[in-house]
Amino acid sequence: MARIVLVSGSLRRQSVNTAALATIRSILDRRDGEFHTSEIRVADLPYYSEDLDVGPGPAAVSAARELLIASDAAIISTPSYNGAMTGALKNALDWLSRPWKASSLSGKPVALLTASPGMYGGVDAQPDTRRVLERCGAVLIDHARVAIGNAEFLVGRDGTITEPSVVAELEGLVDATVAAVRGHQRVPVAA
């Protein structure tokens, strides 16, 4: 069974990014029990400080790192805040990128999408987020760009996105993630 970690860069309760990830979870759940999904909640992580980053670090950080290490891939969805990923997501990536070159992100396949109430779907956050993920040692999964615009109108009562064209885009992202998981040899983390 492949394990995929979902990470929403939004802190909002009614987040369209969290809804996009709920849709991805639903897509994966329909695939004959082949996949187990879990999530890292960026709101649970304290502000990064090297003073706190000793030993296993704070409990929430240690749990997030262990979850990511045990996973086969991650899917991250973020809104755009002033043309970049959210501060909460950047903070999470700062925690997850340590220790340098031996982190839980080192060699980890990661797919990226953005969603926004705006018409461009937060697409302007993708280059910055990709750059940071690459710097953290993640292996970005090659897939068609997914940027869900006007997303607040696409979320159904169950908290998932129901618009068929967007669901098809998310299924394509899931297919690319599954292919990456099946074809990826995890880069070992240095001891």
Stockholm file with secondary structure:
# STOCKHOLM 1.0

chainA/1-191         MARIVLVSGSLRRQSVNTAALATIRSILDRRDGEFHTSEIRVADLPYYSEDLDVGPGPAAVSAARELLIASDAAIISTPSYNGAMTGALKNALDWLSRPWKASSLSGKPVALLTASPGMYGGVDAQPDTRRVLERCGAVLIDHARVAIGNAEFLVGRDGTITEPSVVAELEGLVDATVAAVRGHQRVPVAA
#=GR chainA/1-191 SS CEEEEEEECCCCTTCHHHHHHHHHHHHHHTTTTCEEEEEEEGGGSCCCCTTTCSTTCSHHHHHHHHHHHHCSEEEEEECCBTTBCCHHHHHHHHHHTCSTTSSTTTTCEEEEEEECSSTTTTGGGHHHHHHHHHHTTCEECCCCCCEETTGGGTBCTTSSBCCHHHHHHHHHHHHHHHHHHHHCCCCCCCC
#=GC SS_cons         CEEEEEEECCCCTTCHHHHHHHHHHHHHHTTTTCEEEEEEEGGGSCCCCTTTCSTTCSHHHHHHHHHHHHCSEEEEEECCBTTBCCHHHHHHHHHHTCSTTSSTTTTCEEEEEEECSSTTTTGGGHHHHHHHHHHTTCEECCCCCCEETTGGGTBCTTSSBCCHHHHHHHHHHHHHHHHHHHHCCCCCCCC
//
